Amino acid sequence: MHELPLSWAFTLIEPGPVVLVTTNDGVKNNVMTISWTMVLDFTPMFAITTGAWNHSFAALRKSRECVIAIPTVDLLDRVVEIGTCSGADTDKFARFKLSALPGRVVNAPLIGECLANIECKVVDIISKHNIVVLEAVAAHIDQTRKEKRTLHAVGDGTFIVDGRRLDRRTMMASKLPEGI
Amino acid sequence: MHELPLSWAFTLIEPGPVVLVTTNDGVKNNVMTISWTMVLDFTPMFAITTGAWNHSFAALRKSRECVIAIPTVDLLDRVVEIGTCSGADTDKFARFKLSALPGRVVNAPLIGECLANIECKVVDIISKHNIVVLEAVAAHIDQTRKEKRTLHAVGDGTFIVDGRRLDRRTMMASKLPEGI
C-alpha cells in the first residue's frame, strides 16, 4: 500500500462503491460490509449509516476509529459473506483470509486485499438518524493492483461492476477542488 | 413514468449514482447535480449533503420538498452543465430542455428525461454537517427506457458508467428487506 494524499481520498467514496469498514475494540479486529456512505466534505469528511444492529458499532463508538477499505469485483463473494455473518460469533479476518495490516494513525486494521484503505476518526454520531460522521486522517492505495473495478450494491442482492470511465475534466474544471 | 413501489426506491440510490435534485420555491423550478447522497433506511429515508453554496438550498429549506431524479449515461453532458451553472441566473429547465412533469405529492417537478424520480419531504436539516434528511413519499420509473446505465462521479471530472450486473440474491437472501 502506498500513501495516497488525503485530498484524493474523497474520490474513493464519491462513486458510491460498497466498502468494508474495519474496527478494533482493543482486543480483536472486526469488519462489516456497508453500502450506505456519503462524502460530506473534500477535507475529507464522510458519513456512514450504521447502528447497534451492526456488531461493529460498539467498537466504532468505543474506539472512535475505523478504516474504510475499498474492495474490487474479485472480492465480491467475500464482501457478501462478510455482510451476512456477525463479528459476535465469527473472527471474520480469519474466516475470510483477510490480511490485517497496521494503519499509520488508527488501531483499526487496513485490509491488504483491498484496492485502497482510508483511516478515519469518528467526529460525531447523530443517533437520531444513525449517521456516523468520520474525518479521514490517512489514506493508502495499492498501485500494483490490476483489478480496479469496484462494486455498487443495488440492494436487491445484485451488484453493478464499474464499466467505462468518461472524461469531463475540461467541462468540470471550475468545480474541481484544489489539488485535484 | 410508472409508479414504483416505495419499498424499491432505495435501490435507486444505494448504488451511488449521480442524481439531479429539483426544487420549486413557489415561483420557479430549479435543479442541481449532486453526488453526495446516502440511504438512511429502507422505509425509505435518504441523506444528501448540501448547503447555502447551492442556490437550490434556499428553496429546499423553504418548501421542505424536492425530487431526486436519476439520470442515465445519455444525459452526462447535461448533468455536468447543470452542475456547473447556477439557478441564481439561469432557468436550467429551459436552458437544458428538461421536461418538468408534475409530481403526485410534492410541488418540485419530476424530470421527464430521467430514468426515475423520487418525490421527497425534508424531515431534518443537520446544519452542523450540511446534511439534509429526506423521506420519500412517492417514486416513479420510466419502464419504456432502453438506456438504464447510471453514472458514478469520481470527483476528479471523470464519471464511471454502470457495467455488468452480478447476481448474489441467493447468498443475500437473509439480509434483503421484506418485499424485495
Chai-1 contact restraints between the chains, C-beta under 6 A:
chainA,res_idxA,chainB,res_idxB,connection_type,confidence,min_distance_angstrom,max_distance_angstrom,comment,restraint_id
A,F10,B,G155,contact,1.0,0.0,6.0,A-B,restraint_1
A,T11,B,V154,contact,1.0,0.0,6.0,A-B,restraint_2
A,T11,B,G155,contact,1.0,0.0,6.0,A-B,restraint_3
A,T11,B,D156,contact,1.0,0.0,6.0,A-B,restraint_4
A,E14,B,S35,contact,1.0,0.0,6.0,A-B,restraint_5
A,E14,B,A153,contact,1.0,0.0,6.0,A-B,restraint_6
A,E14,B,G155,contact,1.0,0.0,6.0,A-B,restraint_7
A,P15,B,H152,contact,1.0,0.0,6.0,A-B,restraint_8
A,P15,B,V154,contact,1.0,0.0,6.0,A-B,restraint_9
A,P15,B,I160,contact,1.0,0.0,6.0,A-B,restraint_10
A,G16,B,G16,contact,1.0,0.0,6.0,A-B,restraint_11
A,G16,B,H152,contact,1.0,0.0,6.0,A-B,restraint_12
A,S35,B,E14,contact,1.0,0.0,6.0,A-B,restraint_13
A,W36,B,M38,contact,1.0,0.0,6.0,A-B,restraint_14
A,W36,B,V39,contact,1.0,0.0,6.0,A-B,restraint_15
A,M38,B,W36,contact,1.0,0.0,6.0,A-B,restraint_16
A,M38,B,M38,contact,1.0,0.0,6.0,A-B,restraint_17
A,V39,B,W36,contact,1.0,0.0,6.0,A-B,restraint_18
A,L40,B,T49,contact,1.0,0.0,6.0,A-B,restraint_19
A,L40,B,H129,contact,1.0,0.0,6.0,A-B,restraint_20
A,T49,B,L40,contact,1.0,0.0,6.0,A-B,restraint_21
A,V80,B,R168,contact,1.0,0.0,6.0,A-B,restraint_22
A,V80,B,M171,contact,1.0,0.0,6.0,A-B,restraint_23
A,T84,B,S174,contact,1.0,0.0,6.0,A-B,restraint_24
A,T84,B,K175,contact,1.0,0.0,6.0,A-B,restraint_25
A,H129,B,L40,contact,1.0,0.0,6.0,A-B,restraint_26
A,H129,B,V133,contact,1.0,0.0,6.0,A-B,restraint_27
A,V133,B,H129,contact,1.0,0.0,6.0,A-B,restraint_28
A,H152,B,P15,contact,1.0,0.0,6.0,A-B,restraint_29
A,H152,B,G16,contact,1.0,0.0,6.0,A-B,restraint_30
A,A153,B,E14,contact,1.0,0.0,6.0,A-B,restraint_31
A,V154,B,T11,contact,1.0,0.0,6.0,A-B,restraint_32
A,V154,B,P15,contact,1.0,0.0,6.0,A-B,restraint_33
A,G155,B,F10,contact,1.0,0.0,6.0,A-B,restraint_34
A,G155,B,T11,contact,1.0,0.0,6.0,A-B,restraint_35
A,G155,B,E14,contact,1.0,0.0,6.0,A-B,restraint_36
A,D156,B,T11,contact,1.0,0.0,6.0,A-B,restraint_37
A,D156,B,I180,contact,1.0,0.0,6.0,A-B,restraint_38
A,G157,B,R168,contact,1.0,0.0,6.0,A-B,restraint_39
A,G157,B,R169,contact,1.0,0.0,6.0,A-B,restraint_40
A,G157,B,M172,contact,1.0,0.0,6.0,A-B,restraint_41
A,G157,B,L176,contact,1.0,0.0,6.0,A-B,restraint_42
A,T158,B,R165,contact,1.0,0.0,6.0,A-B,restraint_43
A,T158,B,D167,contact,1.0,0.0,6.0,A-B,restraint_44
A,F159,B,L166,contact,1.0,0.0,6.0,A-B,restraint_45
A,I160,B,P15,contact,1.0,0.0,6.0,A-B,restraint_46
A,I160,B,D162,contact,1.0,0.0,6.0,A-B,restraint_47
A,I160,B,R165,contact,1.0,0.0,6.0,A-B,restraint_48
A,V161,B,G163,contact,1.0,0.0,6.0,A-B,restraint_49
A,V161,B,R164,contact,1.0,0.0,6.0,A-B,restraint_50
A,D162,B,I160,contact,1.0,0.0,6.0,A-B,restraint_51
A,D162,B,G163,contact,1.0,0.0,6.0,A-B,restraint_52
A,G163,B,V161,contact,1.0,0.0,6.0,A-B,restraint_53
A,G163,B,D162,contact,1.0,0.0,6.0,A-B,restraint_54
A,G163,B,G163,contact,1.0,0.0,6.0,A-B,restraint_55
A,R164,B,V161,contact,1.0,0.0,6.0,A-B,restraint_56
A,R165,B,T158,contact,1.0,0.0,6.0,A-B,restraint_57
A,R165,B,I160,contact,1.0,0.0,6.0,A-B,restraint_58
A,L166,B,F159,contact,1.0,0.0,6.0,A-B,restraint_59
A,D167,B,T158,contact,1.0,0.0,6.0,A-B,restraint_60
A,R168,B,V80,contact,1.0,0.0,6.0,A-B,restraint_61
A,R168,B,G157,contact,1.0,0.0,6.0,A-B,restraint_62
A,R169,B,G157,contact,1.0,0.0,6.0,A-B,restraint_63
A,M171,B,V80,contact,1.0,0.0,6.0,A-B,restraint_64
A,M172,B,G157,contact,1.0,0.0,6.0,A-B,restraint_65
A,S174,B,T84,contact,1.0,0.0,6.0,A-B,restraint_66
A,K175,B,T84,contact,1.0,0.0,6.0,A-B,restraint_67
A,L176,B,G157,contact,1.0,0.0,6.0,A-B,restraint_68
A,I180,B,D156,contact,1.0,0.0,6.0,A-B,restraint_69
